[in-house]
Amino acid sequence: MIYLIAVILGLVACVQSWAGETTEQNLIHVRNGRPPNAGFLLVPAIPIYPMLAIGVAWVLDWLTPQFAIWILVGGFLLITLGWAIAYVKLKADLSRANSLPRRMSTPSEIWKPRS
């Protein structure tokens, strides 16, 4: 049962990673004067996050079998709380950056010589 929960939590972490990374890359696009159309390749994260979650579940089940599920879910909730706070800040920064007038940078402004 703990391994099924670990796989589900790993997949939820993939979705959280996708949402946060896409928002962050869109913010970078807007700050550089480009339209916010960044993407994120979810494929490498799909097998890695659940495998890491299964590994953590295995270690927890080996160390404390009676509390392993509670520790796994509690740790995931703490990570999700941290992600939610960071995501709200990123969304606020993105909406603030989108409300500013866009100005395209010239190559001379981007590649200023070092003094």
C-alpha positions in Angstrom: 0.0 0.0 0.0 2.8 2.4 0.9 4.4 1.9 -2.6 1.1 2.7 -4.4 0.8 5.9 -2.3 4.4 6.7 -3.1 3.9 6.4 -6.9 0.7 8.6 -6.7 2.6 11.2 -4.7 5.5 11.1 -7.1 3.1 11.7 -10.0 1.5 14.6 -8.1 5.1 16.0 -7.6 5.6 15.8 -11.4 2.6 18.0 -12.0 3.7 20.4 -9.4 7.1 20.6 -10.9 5.6 21.1 -14.4 3.4 24.0 -13.1 6.2 25.7 -11.2 8.8 25.4 -13.9 6.5 26.6 -16.7 5.5 29.7 -14.7 9.2 30.4 -13.9 10.2 30.1 -17.5 7.3 32.3 -18.6 8.4 34.9 -16.1 11.9 34.8 -17.6 10.5 35.2 -21.1 8.4 38.2 -20.1 11.4 39.9 -18.3 13.4 39.4 -21.5 10.7 41.0 -23.7 9.4 37.8 -25.2 5.8 36.5 -25.1 5.1 34.1 -22.2 5.0 30.8 -24.2 7.5 28.6 -22.3 7.0 24.9 -22.0 8.3 22.1 -19.8 9.1 18.6 -20.9 7.4 16.3 -18.4 8.7 13.0 -19.7 12.0 12.8 -17.8 10.3 13.7 -14.5 7.6 11.0 -14.8 9.8 8.0 -14.1 12.3 9.8 -11.8 10.0 11.3 -9.2 7.9 8.1 -8.6 11.1 6.1 -8.4 12.6 8.5 -5.8 9.3 8.3 -3.9 9.4 4.5 -3.9 13.0 4.6 -2.7 12.0 6.9 0.2 9.0 4.7 1.0 11.2 1.6 1.0 13.7 3.2 3.4 10.9 4.5 5.7 9.2 1.0 5.6 12.5 -0.5 6.6 13.2 1.9 9.4 9.8 2.5 10.9 7.2 0.2 9.4 4.3 1.3 11.6 4.8 5.1 10.9 6.2 4.9 7.3 3.0 6.0 5.5 2.4 8.9 8.0 5.9 10.1 7.6 5.8 9.8 3.8 2.5 11.7 3.5 3.6 14.3 6.1 6.8 15.0 4.3 4.9 15.3 1.0 2.5 17.8 2.6 5.4 19.9 3.8 7.0 19.9 0.4 3.6 20.7 -1.2 3.2 23.6 1.3 6.6 25.0 0.3 5.8 24.6 -3.4 2.4 26.3 -3.0 4.0 29.4 -1.4 6.7 29.6 -4.1 4.1 29.1 -6.8 1.8 31.9 -5.5 4.8 34.2 -5.5 5.8 33.2 -9.0 2.3 33.8 -10.3 2.1 37.2 -8.7 5.5 38.1 -10.2 4.3 36.9 -13.6 1.1 38.8 -13.5 3.0 41.9 -12.4 5.5 41.5 -15.2 2.7 40.9 -17.7 1.1 44.2 -16.7 4.2 46.2 -17.5 4.6 47.5 -21.0 6.9 45.4 -23.1 10.0 46.8 -24.5 12.2 44.8 -26.8 15.9 45.0 -25.9 18.4 45.8 -28.6 21.4 43.6 -29.0 23.7 46.4 -27.8 21.7 46.5 -24.5 21.8 42.8 -24.0 25.6 42.4 -24.8 27.0 45.4 -23.0 30.8 45.4 -22.9 32.3 44.8 -19.5 34.0 47.8 -18.0 
